[in-house]
Amino acid sequence: MESCTIKSNTHGITLILDSEISFEHLVKDICTKFATAKDFFGDASLILTISGRELSNQEVAVIVEAIELNSSIHIILIEEDNQLKDIRMQGKIDRFYFDQIYENARIVTGSIKSDTVFETEQSLVVLGDIKDGATVKAGGNVIIYGALLGEVHAGYPNEDACYIIAGCYDGREVSIGTHTGSCEVAKPKRSLFRKNENHSEALAIAVYDDTLTCEPINRGIFKEHLT
C-alpha cells in the first residue's frame, strides 16, 4: 500500500495518507510523489483536502510546503471538516510557512547533527533538530520542525528579508542577512481570561525595524505587520 495517494476532486486534490508510517518518511514520499507528477498538475492553484491521518497544524504546514516545493502547485485553501480555511491565517499555519520560498528548497528528513556544517544557496526545511554544535547557512529561509540548538544563518550572506522558524528556540544567537544577535522571545500580554501558556508553539525570527525580533508566529508584530 502506498503511503500517500492523490485523487482529484471538484475543487482541487485529496491527499489520502497512511496512518501508520512515520511522519518523516511520509513527507519524503509526498515530496517524491509530487515531484514525479509535476508535469501532470502544471501551474495550478488548488484546494487541498487531507484524509486518512490525524495531523497537527504544524504537520499540515509541512505537508503543504512539501507539495509546493516539489511542484508548481499553489495551495490556496485547506478543506477541513467540510469548511474551507485560509491556511495563511489559521493559528500556527502562518504566512511564514507559505511565502514564495526559493525554488527547490532543501528538505532534511531528520536532524542536522553536532559538528556538521550544512550550507545551501536555497531555503532549508529541517524535519528534526539542528543540534548543538551544528552550523547551518542558507541563502533563503530556515524552517526547523524541531529545536534550534546550533548556529543558524538565514539569508546568507546579506538577505535581510529572510526569516527563521523553529518549533523550539531558547534565545541563542542567530543570524539573518547582515544581522546577528541573541533574540529574546516576546511574551504575550497577560489577560484575566487567558491561562498561562507554555510557549510550545512555533516561533519566528525576522528582522523588524532593523532589529532581530522573535515572537510566536500567529500573534504580535508578525501577524499584524507581515500578513
N, C-alpha and C positions, 0 to 999 in steps of 0.2 A: 504494500500500500504506500502511495506517495504521501510525503509529509505535508504537502500543500497542493491543492487543486484549484485552478482558476476557472470560473464559469461566468459567462456574460449574463446580465440581467437587463431590465428595461432602462435603468438609469446609468449603468456602469458595469462593475465587475463584483463578483462574490469570491472571496478567498476562503476556501474550506481547509481548516488546519487540523493536523494530528494533535490530539490532546496529550499524548504520552512522550513524544520526543522532547529533548531539552530545548530550551528557547534559543540558545546559541546556535545549535545545529539547524533549528527551524529557520532562523534568519538567513543562515548560509544557503539553505535550499531555496528560500524565497528569492535571494539575490540571483542564484543560478537560473531559476525558473523565468524570471522577468528579463534577464539578460538574453536568454535564448529566444524569448518571444518578442524581443524589442521591435523587430520589423513588422510583426503582425499587428501590434497595437498602434504603432506610429505615434504621432504627436497628438495625444488626446487628453482632454480634461474629463475626469470621471468621478463618480461617487463610488466609494468603497464600502462593501459590506463584508464583515468577517464573521465566520461561524465555525463551530466545532471545538472551540477552546476559549476558556475564560482568560482575559487579558487585562492587565493594569493599563492605565492611561499612558504610562511611560513605555510599556511594551508596544502598544498601538502606535505610538510616535516612532519607535524604532522600525517597525514594520513599514509604515508609510515612507520613511526615509529610505529604507532598503529598496522599495519599489521605485521611488523617484530617481534614485541614484543609478539604478541599473536599467532604466528605460527612459523613454521620452514622455511617459505618463505624468500628468499633474493631478494629484488627488485633491479635489476641491471640497468634498464633504465626506463625513463618515455617517453611515446609516447604522443606528444603534437603537434597539427596542422600538423599531418602526418609526423612529424620529431621525430627521436629518440634522446633523450638528456641524457647525463650522469648526474644523479641527484647529484653527488658529486662535480660537477664543475659549477653549474648554479646559479650564484648570491647568494641569501640568502639560497638556498638549498645547504648548505655547508657540508663537510665531518663530521662536528661535530654532525650533526643530525643522521648520519648513521654509526658511529663506532659500533663495537660489544659491545653493552651495555649489562650489566648483564641480564641474562635470567629472564623473568617475572618481568620487571621493574614496579614499582608502577605508575599508572596514576591517577591523581586527576582531576576530571572533574569539575573544579571550582577553587575558590581561597582558600588559606590557611589563615584563619582569625587571627586577632590580639589575642595575649595571648595564641595561640595554639603552642604546642610543637609537632612536627611531626618528627618521626625517622623511618628510614628504612635501612636495610642492602643492599638494591638494589639501582639501579639508580631510579631517580624520574622525571616524566614529569608532570608539573602543567599547566593545560589549562586555568588558570586565573592568579591572582597575588599572591605573597607571601606578605601579608600585614605587615605594620609596627607593631612591637611588636611580630610577629610570629617568631618561631625558627625552623629551618629545619636542620636535619643531615641525610645525605645519604651516604651509603657505596660506591656508584658509582657516575655517573654524575648527574647534576641537570639541567633540561631544563624547563624554565619558559616562557610560551606563553605570559604572560603579564609583569607586573612590579616586579622587585626585590626591595622590600621595607623593608624586615625584615632581620633576621640573617640567613645566609646560610653557611653550611659546607658541601662541596662535598668531596668525597674520605675519609670520616671519618672512622678511625681516622688518617691514615698515608699513604694514596694512592695519591701521588703527580701527577700521570699521568691523573687524572680525570679533568673535566672541568665544568664550569657553562655557560649556555647560557640564556640570558634574552632579552625579547622584549624591555624592558626599564630598564636602570640602571643608577644611579646617582653618582657612585663612592664610595658608602659607604663600610665599612669594610666587607670583606667576608673571608672565609677560604677554602683552598683546601689542603687536606692532612695535612702536617705539617706546611704549610704556612698560615699566617693570616695577613691581612692588607687592607688598602683602596687602590683603584685602579683607577687612572685617565684614562679616555678614550683617547686613542691615536687619534689624528686628522690627516686626510689625508693631504698631501702636497697641497699647493694652485696651481691652474692651471688657466691660462688665458682662457682656453676653458671649464672650469667646473663651473657651477653655485654653489652658496653657498648651502650647504646641511644642513638638519635639524637633521641628525643622528637618523632618525626614524627606521633605520634597526636594526636587532637583533645584540646584542653584545656578544662576547665570552670572558670569563676569563679563563686563564690557567697559569700554572707555566712554564715560559720560562727563561732559564739561571738563574735558582734558584730564580726567581722573579715573583710575580703575575703581569700579563700583561693583558690589556683589549683592544680589537680592534673590529671594525665591522668584522663579521665572513667571509666576502667574499673579504677581502683585507689584505694587510700588512703581518706581520710575520705569522699569522695564515694560510694564503693562500700559502705563499712562502715556509714555513718550515714544515708545518704539513699536507699538502695534498699529 
